[in-house]
Amino acid sequence: MGLQIAGDDVVVSLKRLGSVSVLVVRGCVDGRTAPVLREHLDVVVGDVVVDLSEVSFFSAAGAAVLSSAGRDVRLHVVVTPLIRQVLHAAGVVGRLDLYDFPAEAEEEAAAARPLLLVG
């Protein structure tokens, strides 16, 4: 799957799909573990898929990390209905591209990459 880093209650895996970085997050994202997610988002560039579909708890601290990272890279975030509610309550929904399924986000991220034509 690529690089995997665990912080107390969260595991973030990084994989590449062509030119797209995919972060798969599992576990609990709260004030204590949000810095682990931030560390991963600090090293990726371009369009990034953040798959939160296996997150058991997601707090406003995680929303703040996504919001600030969304200024530097384009985030395609896979969410559950509860995570969507947290992001909406935190007021960051407008800054992120939200998806219900990982394949949908990955396809959209890959399509967003401009083609360089040399002729």
N, C-alpha and C positions, 0 to 999 in steps of 0.2 A: 504494500500500500504506500510506501514511501516513508518519510520521516514521521515519527510518532513521539510526542512529548507529553508526559503526564504531570499535572500539578495536583496536589491533594485529591480533589474530587472531580477533576476534569481531564479528559484526554483529547488532544488535538492532533489529527493526522493530516499530513500534507501530501497531496499527490498531484501530478501534472497530467492534463489531458491536452496534448498538443501545446498550444501557447497559453492555456488557461490553468491557473492554480486553483485547486479545490482543497478547502479546509473542511474536514469532517470533524465535528465536535460532538463528544459524548460526555454525559455526566451533568454536573451542576455548574452553572455559570452565575456566580454571585460576586460580591465585592472582594472576596478573598481569591477567587479563581479567574476573574476577568483579566488580570494582567497576563495570564498565560495566553489567552486569546489575543490580546494586544501584541504580545511578542511576535506571534505568527503573522499578524496583519502588517506589522512593521517591515517585514522582509519580502513581501510579495508586491508585484507591480502589475499594472494593466487591469484586465477584468478578472475578478476573483469570485468564485462560488464559495459561500460559507453555508455548509449544510448543518443546520441545527435540528434536523428531524429526530435525532436520537438524544436530545438534551432533556433531562428530567426536570430541571429547574432553571429558570432564566429570570434574572432580575434587571432592574434599571441600570445597574453597573455594566451589564453586558450590552444593553441598549446604547449606553454612552460610548462604549468602545467601538461599536459598529458605526455610530454616528460620526465620531471623530475620524475613523479610518476611511469612511465614505467620502471624505474630502480629498483624500490622496489617491484612491483607487475606486474603480466602479465595482460595487458589491452587488452580487446576485445572491440573495439570502433565501435559503429553503427554511420554511417555518412551519410550526404546528399552529393550530388555532389559538392556543394559549400564548405562545410567543408572539404571534401577530398582535394580540391584545396588549401585551407588555410594550411592544414597540409603538403601538398606537397611543397608549397612555403616556409614554415618554416623549411623544411628539416628533419621532424620527422617521415615521413611515414614508414621508415624502422624499427623503434623501436616499432611500434604498429601493432596489428592485426586489420585490418579494415573490416567492414561488411556493407552490404546494408540493412539488416533486423534484428530486435532484436532477433527473434527466432533463426536465424542462429548463431548469436554471443553467445546466451545463451546455445545452444546445444554444440557448440565448447568449451566453457568454462567448461561446465559440463564434457565433455569427456576428457578434459586435466587434470582433477584431478586424480592422481594415486590412484589405489586401494591398500589398505593394507590387505594383506592376512595373516591370523594367522593360523598356522596349527599345 
